[in-house]
Amino acid sequence: MNPLIYTRGDKIPGIRLDGNNVFEVKALTQWAKDWSIKNGPLFVEFMTYRYHGHSMSDPGTTYRTREEVKKRRNDKDPLKILENLAKEFNLASA
């Protein structure tokens, strides 16, 4: 099985990006729209992270540790990424 979902489109080209970075998502979707209008379909895979299980019957604790979820929140939380980039590029202040 091919784990690179964005490459499975056979004759449809694909691209993958960090779906937790709002600026990357915005830039890619603008580019993908223009590309698709000129060239046809494009498969886009947004890599994200689900902090909770799917439902009450799947709390999400059997296949990952609390430490993993905590590390992910500290390192790749979408709101923290947005906050840091907004400060870095003077789009907002603390």
C-alpha positions as CSV (number, residue, x, y, z in Angstrom):
1,M,0.0,0.0,0.0
2,N,1.3,3.4,-0.9
3,P,1.1,5.7,2.2
4,L,1.7,8.9,0.1
5,I,-1.9,9.6,-0.7
6,Y,-1.2,12.6,-2.8
7,T,0.7,10.4,-5.3
8,R,-2.2,7.9,-5.8
9,G,-4.0,9.9,-8.5
10,D,-2.7,7.8,-11.4
11,K,-2.8,10.4,-14.1
12,I,-3.9,13.3,-11.8
13,P,-0.9,15.1,-10.3
14,G,-0.8,15.6,-6.6
15,I,0.8,17.8,-4.0
16,R,1.0,17.6,-0.2
17,L,1.4,20.4,2.4
18,D,1.1,21.3,6.0
19,G,-2.6,21.8,6.6
20,N,-1.9,23.4,10.0
21,N,-0.3,26.4,8.5
22,V,-3.0,28.9,7.4
23,F,-0.6,30.8,5.1
24,E,0.5,27.7,3.3
25,V,-3.1,26.6,2.8
26,K,-4.1,30.0,1.5
27,A,-1.1,30.2,-0.9
28,L,-1.5,26.6,-2.1
29,T,-5.3,26.9,-2.7
30,Q,-4.8,30.1,-4.8
31,W,-2.1,28.4,-6.8
32,A,-4.1,25.2,-7.2
33,K,-7.1,27.0,-8.5
34,D,-5.1,28.8,-11.2
35,W,-3.2,25.6,-12.1
36,S,-6.4,23.6,-12.3
37,I,-8.2,26.1,-14.5
38,K,-5.3,25.9,-17.0
39,N,-4.3,22.2,-16.7
40,G,-7.2,20.2,-15.2
41,P,-7.7,18.3,-11.9
42,L,-5.1,18.3,-9.1
43,F,-5.1,16.2,-6.0
44,V,-4.2,18.1,-2.8
45,E,-3.5,16.4,0.5
46,F,-3.5,18.6,3.6
47,M,-1.5,17.0,6.4
48,T,-3.3,17.8,9.7
49,Y,-3.5,16.3,13.1
50,R,-6.6,15.2,15.0
51,Y,-6.2,15.9,18.8
52,H,-9.2,13.9,19.8
53,G,-10.6,10.5,18.9
54,H,-13.3,10.1,16.2
55,S,-16.2,9.6,18.7
56,M,-17.1,8.6,22.2
57,S,-16.3,5.0,21.3
58,D,-12.9,6.1,20.0
59,P,-11.3,8.4,22.5
60,G,-8.0,8.3,20.6
61,T,-6.0,6.9,23.5
62,T,-5.3,3.4,22.3
63,Y,-3.1,4.3,19.3
64,R,-1.1,7.3,20.6
65,T,0.1,8.5,23.9
66,R,-0.8,11.7,25.8
67,E,2.9,12.7,25.4
68,E,2.6,12.5,21.6
69,V,-0.6,14.7,21.6
70,K,1.0,17.2,23.9
71,K,4.2,17.4,21.8
72,R,2.1,17.9,18.7
73,R,0.1,20.7,20.4
74,N,3.4,22.4,21.5
75,D,5.2,22.0,18.2
76,K,2.5,22.2,15.4
77,D,-0.7,23.7,16.8
78,P,-2.3,25.8,14.0
79,L,-3.1,28.7,16.3
80,K,0.4,28.9,17.6
81,I,1.8,28.7,14.1
82,L,-0.5,31.6,13.0
83,E,0.4,33.6,16.1
84,N,4.1,33.2,15.5
85,L,3.9,34.0,11.8
86,A,1.7,37.0,12.4
87,K,4.2,38.4,14.9
88,E,7.2,37.6,12.7
89,F,5.8,39.4,9.7
90,N,4.3,42.3,11.7
91,L,0.7,41.3,10.9
92,A,-0.2,41.5,14.5
93,S,1.4,42.3,17.9
94,A,1.1,40.4,21.2
